[in-house]
Amino acid sequence: MLFFLNSLFDVLSVIDSGLTLNDPVVSAGRARLISYPVAITFLVVCCLLLTAGVSHYSYYSTLAQLEQESHFKLNLYKKVVLSELKRHAYLPLMLSKDDQVLEFLYDSELKMEGQALNAHLESLSEGTDALNIYLMNTEGTTIATSNWKEKTSYLGVNYRYRPYFLNALAGQPSIFFAIGVTTKIPGLFLSHPVYLNDEVAGVVVLKVSMRPLEKLWAEQGAEKVFLTDANDIIFSSTEASWRFNALFKLTSEQRESLRADRKYLDYPIKSLPILRDPEVQDYRLIRIVERPRLGKHYLWLTQALPNSPWKLHIMASALGAREAAINAFFLGLLLSSLVGLLAYMLMKRKRVADRLREAHDLLEQRVEACTKELSESNLQLTHEIEQRQKAHEALRRAQDDLIQSSKLAALGQMSAGITHELNQPLSAIQTFARNGEKLVARERYAAGENFSRIFALTSRMGEIINHLKTFARKSQKRREAVDLRLSVENALLLVDHMSQRDQVEIGLVIEGDPQLIVAGDPVRLEQVFVNLLSNGIQALHSSDNPDKRIVIRLRAVQGHAEVIIHDNGPGFDDQVLESIFDPFFTTKEVGEGMGLGLSIVYGILMEHNGEIDARNNQGAEIRVCLPLFQPRNQKVHPATEGNDL
């Protein structure tokens, strides 16, 4: 193998030199070299022949080793079987000379009282691994047994047709395997004659199970080990499914003999599906096909047991030999492929080098062209990114302006009510001021009460103006801790005149903790509630309900602040529920609104990681949900509070 590989590489080296060197000597002798196609074919054929030889050698060498190991194990198992038979045969021999057995057979009166002998046999059975021990008279009837207490007791049962009884009655100890007629339990029956005055007076029988022996075989290896009787029927095996199967098809005479001695009762004896491998003559290689198209290969060895019609068999799996041959074949195939590939690569190397140079030149040209295109594309992409950034910034400014315009529009709608709110305290101030002037002119200096009222009225006006100024200013989009309750109360202050004008009663209900802190922009959050309350008041304006009411509920739910605004108006139309938060969607008459109020509310809440949804619940109900915020060493911002005037 090594010599072949060395020669192979020498040939390839010479061929490679002829292709790559410009030596004139080599060039002159190049004509004498074998051409590349012929050389490659020759090398591949040699490798394939070598592969076949190595595969054949691996297969038969593995089979030879497997046969040697199986012979060794078969001899070992044979010694174990003979040892077990010898060990079990000792007990019937001893019982044939036992005093209680002899006295029982000798004294006819004792036969009427066999309980003592039954107990004696039961004690012996429990002290050994025997399934049963029993005594038979010369007529084949069981007169004492160790299982006398069981329902399947042998007492009174006649077994004169059994070969082990007939042989013992003739004075020959016997070993016989059969399935029990009474218990239906298979076992090995070992019999021995009992002599009185040099005549056979009875037969003692020991029944043992073959399972311990089968377990011992299974612990020694993975081979299939089994025993067959004179009819080549497997009666003990490490493979449970093989028991009571014949190695070959039974003849009619054999089946008649089995029915006569009832060895296997009425058990259906089938033949194992054994196929001989005709390609392997030196070894007994077989295949057992237990399922269609699925068979296992075994190396089958057999030895006969001395002084017995039984045979001991071992079937060792031949899968290892097949795997060794397959591995050698594929290894050789891989080697052949590698050799052919190496030769092909040497032949093509120069041509590939020329093509690589051509491809390199072409690639440089294409890279130069692609680089130019990429540079132009990069400049265009940079320009598009800048344009998109500008468009995004313009969109953001437009959104801010839209929100600011919405607030100013809301202020415009509230202007009439606010003017009324301011006119009342201004008229009162004028009245109190004139009264105070007259009191001072009369030198009545007890006008302090008038000035206190004037101060209270101016404070009220300043509070209204501060809220208007704060609400109207443009938001800086800052994030801070905001008390949601104060935001709602400030919104109520701004829409108070609208609710009084339309006779709408607004109630605020706080469930649980009165302080619900969220993170956000206080001005924008206040605008959310102003828009929602304004929409609710406008919806109730056209309602015929005399008891117009809006209820606001604040509560904390699983780490979120929840604000529910419910009115007892006509509610939403089912067809518009899915679109009420879309831009420019409105149910108002033309000229009364652009449909941006709820869209702005939706956008502000999305910026604050919040949620909003609407439904009908005996009126309209809108739920706003914002995540709670627990500030650390941060002062809670009380919504929007203006400076004192």
C-alpha positions in Angstrom: 0.0 0.0 0.0 2.8 2.4 1.0 4.9 1.4 -2.1 1.9 2.1 -4.4 1.3 5.5 -2.9 5.0 6.5 -3.2 5.1 5.4 -6.8 1.9 7.3 -7.4 3.3 10.6 -6.1 6.5 10.1 -8.1 4.5 9.9 -11.3 2.5 12.9 -10.5 5.7 14.9 -9.6 7.2 14.1 -13.1 4.0 15.1 -14.8 3.8 18.3 -12.8 7.4 19.2 -13.7 6.6 18.7 -17.4 3.9 21.2 -17.2 5.4 23.9 -15.0 9.2 24.0 -15.9 10.7 25.3 -19.1 13.7 22.9 -18.9 14.6 21.8 -22.5 15.5 18.3 -21.3 12.2 17.9 -19.7 10.5 19.4 -22.7 12.3 16.9 -25.0 11.2 13.9 -22.8 7.7 15.2 -22.4 6.5 13.3 -25.5 7.5 10.0 -23.7 5.3 10.8 -20.7 1.9 9.3 -20.4 -0.8 11.7 -21.4 -2.9 13.2 -18.7 -6.2 11.5 -19.4 -4.6 8.1 -19.6 -2.5 8.7 -16.5 -5.6 9.8 -14.5 -7.6 6.8 -15.7 -4.8 4.4 -14.8 -4.4 5.9 -11.3 -8.1 5.8 -10.6 -8.4 2.2 -11.8 -5.5 1.2 -9.6 -7.1 2.9 -6.6 -10.4 1.2 -7.3 -8.8 -2.2 -7.5 -6.9 -1.5 -4.4 -10.1 -0.4 -2.7 -11.9 -3.7 -3.7 -9.0 -5.7 -2.3 -8.8 -3.9 0.9 -12.6 -4.1 1.4 -12.5 -7.8 0.7 -9.6 -8.3 3.1 -11.3 -6.2 5.8 -14.5 -8.2 5.5 -13.0 -11.7 5.8 -10.4 -10.7 8.4 -13.2 -9.3 10.6 -15.3 -12.5 10.0 -12.3 -14.6 11.0 -11.8 -12.6 14.2 -15.5 -12.8 14.9 -15.4 -16.6 14.4 -12.5 -17.0 16.8 -14.3 -14.9 19.5 -17.5 -16.8 18.9 -15.8 -20.2 19.3 -14.3 -19.1 22.6 -17.6 -17.9 23.9 -19.4 -21.0 22.6 -17.0 -23.2 24.6 -17.5 -21.0 27.6 -21.3 -21.2 27.3 -21.1 -25.0 26.8 -19.2 -25.3 30.1 -21.8 -23.2 31.9 -24.7 -25.3 30.6 -23.0 -28.6 31.5 -22.2 -27.2 35.0 -25.8 -26.1 35.5 -27.1 -29.5 34.4 -24.7 -31.3 36.7 -25.6 -29.1 39.6 -29.3 -29.7 39.1 -28.9 -33.4 38.5 -27.4 -33.8 42.0 -30.7 -33.1 43.8 -32.8 -35.9 42.2 -30.0 -38.3 42.9 -29.9 -37.4 46.5 -33.7 -37.5 46.8 -33.7 -41.0 45.3 -31.8 -42.1 48.5 -33.7 -39.8 50.9 -35.0 -41.7 53.9 -38.4 -40.0 53.9 -38.9 -40.8 50.2 -37.9 -44.5 50.7 -40.1 -44.9 53.8 -43.0 -43.3 52.0 -42.7 -45.8 49.1 -42.0 -48.7 51.4 -44.8 -48.3 53.9 -48.2 -48.4 52.3 -49.8 -46.8 55.4 -47.6 -43.7 55.0 -49.0 -43.3 51.4 -52.3 -42.4 52.9 -50.6 -39.7 55.0 -48.3 -38.0 52.5 -48.5 -34.5 54.1 -45.1 -34.9 55.8 -43.3 -35.8 52.6 -45.1 -32.9 50.7 -43.8 -30.5 53.4 -40.4 -32.0 53.1 -40.3 -31.5 49.3 -41.7 -28.0 49.7 -38.9 -27.1 52.1 -36.3 -28.5 49.6 -37.9 -26.5 46.8 -37.8 -23.3 48.7 -34.1 -23.8 49.6 -33.1 -24.2 45.9 -34.0 -22.6 42.6 -36.3 -25.4 41.6 -39.8 -24.7 40.3 -41.1 -28.0 41.7 -40.0 -31.3 43.1 -42.4 -34.3 43.0 -42.5 -38.1 43.4 -44.3 -40.5 41.0 -45.2 -44.1 41.4 -44.5 -46.8 38.9 -47.7 -46.0 37.1 -46.7 -42.4 36.5 -49.1 -40.8 39.0 -47.8 -38.0 41.2 -48.0 -39.2 44.9 -46.1 -36.3 46.5 -45.2 -32.8 45.3 -43.8 -29.5 46.6 -46.7 -27.5 45.1 -49.3 -29.6 47.0 -50.9 -26.3 48.4 -51.3 -24.6 45.0 -54.3 -24.8 42.7 -52.0 -26.2 40.0 -50.8 -29.1 42.3 -49.4 -32.2 40.6 -51.0 -34.5 43.2 -52.9 -37.3 41.4 -51.9 -36.2 37.9 -50.5 -38.9 35.7 -47.4 -38.2 33.5 -46.6 -41.7 32.3 -46.4 -40.5 28.7 -43.5 -38.2 29.5 -40.1 -39.5 28.2 -38.4 -38.5 31.4 -40.7 -40.9 33.4 -40.3 -43.7 30.9 -36.5 -43.5 30.9 -36.3 -43.3 34.7 -38.7 -46.2 35.0 -36.3 -48.2 32.8 -33.5 -47.3 35.3 -32.0 -44.4 33.3 -31.8 -40.9 34.8 -33.2 -38.5 32.3 -33.2 -34.8 31.3 -36.2 -33.5 29.4 -37.5 -30.0 28.4 -41.2 -29.4 28.0 -44.0 -27.0 28.7 -45.9 -28.1 31.9 -49.2 -29.7 31.2 -50.7 -28.6 34.5 -49.0 -25.2 35.1 -48.3 -24.3 31.4 -44.9 -23.1 32.6 -41.9 -24.3 30.5 -39.0 -25.9 32.3 -36.3 -28.5 32.5 -37.3 -31.9 34.0 -34.6 -34.0 35.6 -35.7 -37.4 36.7 -34.0 -40.3 38.7 -35.3 -43.7 39.6 -35.9 -44.7 43.2 -34.9 -48.2 44.1 -36.4 -50.5 46.7 -34.9 -54.0 46.9 -33.0 -53.4 43.7 -36.3 -52.6 41.9 -37.6 -49.3 40.7 -40.4 -48.3 43.1 -40.9 -44.7 41.9 -39.4 -41.8 40.1 -38.4 -38.5 41.7 -38.5 -35.4 39.3 -37.0 -31.9 39.7 -38.3 -29.1 37.5 -36.1 -26.0 37.0 -36.5 -22.8 34.9 -34.1 -22.0 32.1 -34.5 -18.2 32.7 -31.5 -17.9 35.1 -29.3 -19.6 32.5 -30.6 -17.3 29.7 -30.0 -14.3 31.9 -26.4 -15.4 32.5 -25.9 -15.8 28.7 -27.3 -12.3 28.1 -25.0 -10.7 30.7 -21.9 -12.2 29.0 -22.4 -10.6 25.6 -24.8 -9.3 22.8 -24.7 -12.6 20.9 -27.8 -14.7 20.4 -27.4 -17.9 22.4 -29.9 -20.8 22.4 -30.4 -24.5 22.9 -32.2 -26.8 20.5 -33.6 -30.3 21.0 -33.5 -33.4 18.8 -36.0 -31.8 16.5 -34.0 -28.6 16.1 -36.6 -26.7 18.1 -35.4 -23.8 20.2 -36.5 -24.3 23.7 -34.1 -21.8 25.5 -32.8 -18.6 24.0 -31.6 -15.1 25.0 -34.0 -13.9 22.2 -37.5 -14.4 23.6 -39.2 -14.2 20.2 -37.1 -17.2 19.0 -38.3 -19.6 21.7 -40.4 -22.6 20.5 -39.4 -21.9 16.9 -37.7 -24.6 14.7 -34.5 -23.9 12.8 -35.9 -25.9 9.9 -39.3 -27.0 8.6 -40.6 -30.0 10.7 -41.5 -33.3 9.0 -44.8 -35.0 9.6 -43.1 -37.7 11.7 -41.5 -35.0 14.0 -44.9 -33.3 14.5 -46.5 -36.6 15.3 -43.8 -37.3 17.9 -44.4 -33.9 19.5 -48.1 -34.5 19.8 -47.5 -37.9 21.4 -45.2 -36.7 24.2 -47.0 -33.3 24.5 -43.6 -31.7 24.8 -44.8 -28.3 23.6 -48.5 -28.9 24.2 -50.5 -27.2 21.4 -48.0 -24.4 20.9 -47.7 -23.6 17.2 -44.1 -24.4 16.1 -43.0 -22.2 13.3 -39.7 -22.0 11.5 -37.3 -19.1 11.8 -36.9 -17.2 8.5 -33.2 -18.2 8.0 -31.5 -17.5 4.7 -28.0 -18.8 3.9 -25.5 -16.4 2.3 -24.3 -18.3 -0.8 -21.5 -15.8 -1.5 -19.6 -16.7 1.6 -18.5 -20.4 1.5 -15.9 -20.4 4.3 -18.2 -19.3 7.0 -21.7 -20.2 8.1 -23.1 -16.8 7.4 -26.9 -16.4 7.6 -29.6 -13.8 7.5 -32.7 -13.9 9.6 -35.6 -12.0 7.9 -38.1 -11.4 10.7 -39.8 -8.5 8.7 -40.1 -7.9 5.0 -36.9 -6.3 3.5 -35.3 -6.1 6.9 -32.8 -8.8 7.9 -30.0 -9.2 10.3 -26.8 -11.0 9.4 -25.2 -13.5 11.8 -22.3 -15.8 12.0 -23.7 -19.1 13.2 -21.7 -21.6 15.2 -23.0 -24.9 16.8 -21.8 -27.5 19.2 -23.5 -30.7 20.4 -23.7 -31.3 24.1 -22.2 -34.6 25.2 -24.5 -37.5 26.0 -27.5 -35.4 24.9 -29.5 -34.8 21.7 -29.3 -31.1 22.4 -27.2 -28.6 20.6 -25.8 -25.2 21.8 -25.9 -22.4 19.2 -24.4 -19.0 19.1 -25.2 -16.3 16.5 -22.9 -13.3 16.5 -23.9 -10.2 14.6 -21.9 -9.9 11.3 -22.7 -6.2 11.1 -19.2 -5.3 12.2 -17.7 -7.2 9.3 -20.0 -5.5 6.8 -19.3 -2.1 8.4 -15.5 -2.7 8.1 -15.9 -3.7 4.4 -18.1 -0.7 3.7 -15.8 1.7 5.6 -12.8 0.3 3.7 -14.7 0.7 0.4 -15.6 4.3 1.0 -12.2 5.1 2.3 -10.7 3.7 -0.9 -13.3 5.5 -3.0 -12.4 8.7 -1.2 -8.7 8.0 -1.9 -9.4 7.4 -5.5 -11.4 10.6 -5.8 -8.6 12.5 -4.1 -6.0 11.0 -6.4 -8.0 11.8 -9.5 -8.8 15.3 -8.2 -5.1 15.9 -7.5 -4.1 14.8 -11.0 -6.8 16.9 -12.5 -5.7 19.9 -10.4 -2.1 19.6 -11.5 -3.2 19.4 -15.2 -5.4 22.4 -14.9 -3.1 24.6 -12.7 -1.3 26.4 -15.5 -4.4 27.0 -17.5 -6.1 28.2 -14.3 -3.2 30.6 -13.7 -3.6 32.1 -17.1 -7.3 32.5 -16.6 -6.7 34.0 -13.2 -4.4 36.7 -14.8 -7.0 37.5 -17.4 -9.7 37.5 -14.8 -7.6 39.8 -12.6 -7.2 42.3 -15.3 -10.9 42.2 -16.1 -11.7 42.5 -12.4 -9.5 45.5 -12.0 -11.4 47.2 -14.8 -14.8 46.2 -13.4 -13.7 47.3 -9.9 -12.7 50.7 -11.2 -16.1 51.1 -13.0 -18.0 49.8 -9.9 -16.0 52.1 -7.6 -17.1 55.1 -9.8 -20.7 54.0 -9.7 -20.6 53.4 -6.0 -19.1 56.9 -5.4 -21.9 58.4 -7.4 -24.5 56.3 -5.6 -23.0 57.3 -2.3 -23.2 61.0 -3.1 -26.8 60.5 -4.2 -27.7 58.5 -1.1 -26.1 61.2 1.1 -28.1 63.8 -0.6 -31.3 61.8 -0.1 -30.5 61.3 3.6 -30.1 65.0 4.0 -33.3 65.7 2.2 -35.1 63.1 4.4 -33.7 64.6 7.6 -34.9 68.0 6.5 -38.3 66.6 5.6 -38.5 64.9 9.0 -37.5 68.1 10.8 -40.1 70.0 8.8 -42.7 67.4 9.7 -41.8 67.7 13.4 -42.1 71.5 13.3 -45.4 71.2 11.4 -46.7 68.8 14.1 -45.6 71.2 16.9 -47.2 74.0 15.0 -50.4 72.0 14.5 -50.6 71.2 18.2 -50.0 74.9 19.0 -52.7 75.9 16.5 -55.0 73.4 18.1 -54.5 75.0 21.5 -55.0 78.5 20.1 -58.1 77.3 18.3 -59.4 75.9 21.6 -58.6 79.3 23.3 -60.6 81.0 20.5 -63.6 78.8 21.2 -63.3 79.6 24.9 -62.8 83.3 24.4 -66.4 84.3 24.8 -66.7 82.4 28.1 -63.4 83.7 29.3 -64.5 87.3 28.5 -67.6 86.7 30.6 -65.5 85.2 33.4 -63.3 88.4 33.4 -66.1 90.9 33.0 -67.9 89.9 36.1 -65.0 90.5 38.5 -64.1 93.7 36.6 -67.6 95.1 37.1 -67.5 94.2 40.8 -64.0 95.8 41.1 -65.4 99.1 39.6 -68.4 99.0 42.0 -66.2 98.4 45.1 -63.7 101.0 44.0 -66.4 103.8 43.6 -67.9 102.8 47.0 -64.5 103.0 48.6 -63.8 106.4 47.0 -67.1 107.8 48.4 -66.3 106.3 51.8 -62.9 107.9 51.8 -64.4 111.3 50.7 -66.8 111.1 53.6 -63.8 110.4 55.9 -65.2 106.9 56.6 -62.1 104.8 56.7 -63.9 101.5 57.3 -63.5 100.6 53.6 -61.1 97.7 54.2 -63.8 95.1 53.4 -64.2 96.6 49.9 -60.4 96.4 49.3 -60.3 92.8 50.5 -63.0 91.9 48.0 -61.1 93.8 45.2 -58.0 91.7 46.1 -59.9 88.5 45.9 -61.4 89.3 42.6 -58.0 90.4 41.1 -56.5 87.1 42.4 -59.2 85.2 40.6 -58.6 87.1 37.4 -54.8 86.4 37.7 -55.4 82.7 38.2 -57.5 82.5 35.0 -55.0 84.6 33.0 -52.1 82.5 34.2 -53.8 79.3 33.2 -54.5 80.8 29.8 -51.0 82.0 29.3 -49.5 78.6 30.3 -51.9 76.7 28.1 -51.3 79.0 25.1 -47.5 78.9 25.3 -45.5 76.6 23.0 -44.4 73.3 24.6 -40.7 72.7 25.1 -41.3 68.9 25.1 -39.6 68.4 28.4 -40.2 65.3 30.5 -40.8 65.6 34.2 -42.9 64.2 37.0 -46.5 65.4 36.6 -49.4 64.9 39.0 -52.1 63.7 36.7 -54.9 64.8 39.1 -53.7 68.5 38.9 -53.5 68.3 35.1 -57.2 67.1 35.0 -58.2 69.9 37.5 -56.4 72.6 35.4 -58.2 71.3 32.3 -61.5 71.5 34.2 -60.7 75.1 35.1 -60.2 76.0 31.4 -63.4 74.3 30.2 -65.5 75.5 33.2 -67.2 78.3 31.3 -68.1 75.9 28.4 -69.7 73.4 30.9 -71.7 76.3 32.6 -72.8 77.6 29.2 -74.1 74.3 28.1 -75.4 73.3 31.6 -73.1 70.2 31.8 -72.3 68.9 35.2 -68.7 67.6 35.5 -67.7 65.3 38.4 -64.2 64.1 39.3 -63.9 60.7 41.1 -60.5 59.6 42.5 -60.3 55.9 43.3 -57.4 54.9 45.7 -54.3 57.0 45.9 -55.1 60.7 45.0 -51.6 61.3 43.7 -51.0 59.7 40.3 -47.5 60.6 39.1 -46.5 60.1 35.5 -43.5 61.3 33.4 -44.3 63.7 30.7 -44.8 67.2 29.4 -47.3 68.9 31.7 -48.6 71.3 29.0 -49.2 68.6 26.5 -50.9 66.3 29.0 -53.2 69.2 30.0 -54.0 69.8 26.3 -55.1 66.1 26.1 -57.7 66.5 28.8 -58.9 69.9 27.5 -59.5 68.4 24.0 -61.3 65.4 25.4 -63.5 67.4 27.8 -64.3 70.0 25.0 -65.4 67.2 22.7 -67.6 65.7 25.4 -69.2 69.1 26.2 -69.8 69.7 22.5 -71.4 66.2 22.1 -73.8 67.0 25.1 -74.6 70.4 23.6 -76.8 68.7 20.9 -78.2 66.1 23.3 -81.9 66.2 24.4 -80.9 64.8 27.8 -81.9 67.4 30.5 -79.4 65.9 33.0 -76.2 66.4 31.1 -73.2 64.9 33.0 -69.6 64.1 32.5 -67.8 61.8 35.0 -64.0 61.6 35.2 -62.5 58.7 37.1 -58.8 58.5 38.1 -57.2 55.3 39.4 -54.0 53.2 39.4 -54.2 49.8 37.6 -51.2 47.5 37.5 -48.5 50.2 37.3 -50.5 52.5 35.1 -52.5 55.6 35.7 -56.0 55.3 34.1 -58.3 58.2 33.4 -61.8 57.3 32.2 -64.0 60.2 30.8 -67.7 59.1 30.5 -70.6 61.3 29.3 -74.3 60.4 29.1 -74.7 61.7 25.6 -75.7 59.9 22.4 -72.3 58.0 22.3 -70.3 57.1 19.2 -71.7 55.7 15.9 -70.4 52.1 15.6 -69.2 52.8 12.1 -66.8 55.6 13.2 -65.3 54.0 16.3 -62.3 52.6 14.4 -61.6 56.0 12.7 -62.1 58.6 15.4 -58.4 59.0 16.1 -57.5 59.3 12.4 -56.4 62.8 11.2 -59.1 65.0 9.5 -61.8 62.6 10.6 -64.8 64.5 12.0 -68.5 64.0 12.5 -69.2 67.7 12.8 -70.8 69.9 10.2 -68.6 71.6 7.6 -66.9 74.6 9.1 -67.2 73.4 12.7 -64.0 71.4 12.9 -61.1 69.9 10.9 -61.0 66.5 12.7 -57.6 67.0 14.3 -58.5 67.2 18.0 -58.5 63.5 18.8 -55.7 62.8 16.3 -53.5 65.3 18.3 -54.5 63.6 21.5 -53.5 60.2 20.1 -50.1 61.6 19.0 -49.4 63.2 22.4 -50.2 59.9 24.2 -48.1 57.8 21.9 -45.1 60.2 22.7 -45.8 59.4 26.4 -45.9 55.6 25.8 -49.6 55.8 26.6 -52.8 54.3 25.3 -56.3 55.6 24.4 -59.4 53.8 23.3 -63.1 54.7 23.0 -66.3 52.7 23.3 -70.0 53.1 24.0 -71.2 52.5 27.5 -74.6 54.2 27.9 -72.9 57.1 26.3 -69.4 57.8 25.1 -66.5 56.5 27.2 -62.8 57.3 26.5 -60.0 55.6 28.5 -56.5 57.1 28.8 -53.7 55.0 30.2 -50.2 56.3 31.1 -47.4 54.4 32.9 -46.8 55.5 36.5 -43.5 57.1 37.4 -41.9 57.0 40.9 -39.5 60.0 41.1 -36.2 59.8 43.0 -35.3 63.0 44.8 -37.3 64.9 42.3 -40.1 67.3 43.0 -43.4 66.5 41.5 -44.5 69.1 39.0 -48.1 70.3 39.8 -49.2 70.2 36.2 -49.1 73.8 34.7 -49.1 76.7 37.1 -48.5 80.2 35.9 -46.8 83.0 37.8 -48.8 85.5 39.8 -49.7 88.7 38.1 
